[in-house]
Amino acid sequence: MVIDFSTLYDVPRYMDKLFEDFWGPSISRRRMAYPPLNISEDESALYVKAEIPGVAMEDLELTMTEKGMTIKGERKSGEGKYFRQERPAGAFQRIVSLNVPIDRDGVKATMTDGVLEVVLPKSEEAKPKKINIEVS
């Protein structure tokens, strides 16, 4: 005998539908952002990690502008008839707004096990500078 607990996992989707029906689609859209990102920083750089499993490198594009970074790509759907499809397929685009000037020539991007990691070094004027205090 097979017991399907999937209805318990669908509760967030039902709550989103309730909010959409009552207040409109704007409340639940935040959950649908793809790919999911982690953005962190230290004194020298910003770090962006995006989970993009199953996307080939030739289907992925990373673009830098003065005020942001765009991750654009496409996850191709598999062949066959689906009984359940929870992994999103199709084109996606995610824009990351940057709040500090970036040294665009020093940006490095790597992809390991479906995780895109982008290191955005801060430009020299954005880095903290220690000021010596003279004693008079």
N, C-alpha and C positions, 0 to 999 in steps of 0.2 A: 504494500500500500504506500502511496506517495502522498505526503501532506504538503500542501503549498502554503508557505508562510508569506508569500509575496504581498498579500493584502496588507500585512502589517508594515511592510517597507514602503507602501504607497501613501501612507498618511501625509508626508510632506507635500506630495503632489496634490492630494485632495485639499489640503489647507491653501495651497497656492491657487487652486481653482476657486475656492470659496472667496479669497481676497480679490481675485480678478473679477468674479461675478458681482461682488459688492462695490469695490472701489475702482475697478478698472485694471488694465494690465501693467501699470507702472510699478506696483509694489513687488511683484514676484519676478520681474525681469532681472534683478541683480543676481539671482541664483543661477541664471542661465549663461553667465559670462563664460566664454570658452576661448582659449584654454585657461584653466585655473593658474593663477600666478602667486608667487611669493616675491615680495620686493623688500630688500633690506639695504642698509648702508653702513659704512664706517667713515672714518675721516678721509680716506683716499678714494672711495668708489661707491657706486650703487651696484647692487646685485639683483638681477631678475632671473627667477627660475620659473619655467613654464612646463607643465606636464602635457606632452604631445605624443603619446605612444601611438605607434602604427602609422605615423606620417613619414613618408620618404623625404630625404633631404632635397631632392629635386622639386618637391611639392611645397617647399617652405621658403619664405622670403622675409628677410629682416631688413628694415629700412630705418635710418636715423634722420631726424630733422633737427632744427635748432631747439625745439621745445618738446620733442617727444621721440618715441620709438614705436614702430609698427611691426607687429608679428602677423604675417598673413600666410595662409596656406590652405591646403585641402586634404581632408582625410577621405580616401576613396572607400565606398561601401563594398562589402564583399558580395559574392554571387550567391544565388539561392533564395529560397523563400524563408522569411524570418517568422518565427513564432513569437519572439520578443527581441526588441532592439533597444538597448539602453545606452550604448556608446554612440555619441553623435557622429554623423557622417556628413560630408559636404564641405563647402568653403567656409572659412572663418577668418576673422580679422580682430585683433586686439590692439588698442592704442594705449601706450603707457606715457602719461604726462610726466615730464621731468621738471623738478623744481630747482635744479641747480645746473650751472653750465657744465657741459661734458666735453672732454677731450675726445672728439669723434675719431681721430686717427688712432687712438689707443684702445678702441672698443674690441673686445674679444668675445667670440661666441663658440660654445662647444655643445655637442649633443651626446649624451651618454644614457643608455637604457631608456630612451623616450623622454628624457628631461633635457630641455634646452636651457643652458645656463649662459647668461650674458653678463659680462663684467664691463661696467661703464665708468671709466676713471674720471674723477672730477678734474676740471681744469684748474690750473694753478690759482686763479683768482678766487675760486670757490673753496679752496682748502683753508683750514684755519692757520693763521700765522701768529706765532708767538712774538710779542713785542717786549723788548728789553726796557726795563725801567731804570733810568739813570738816577743816581743819588747825587743831590747837590748840597 
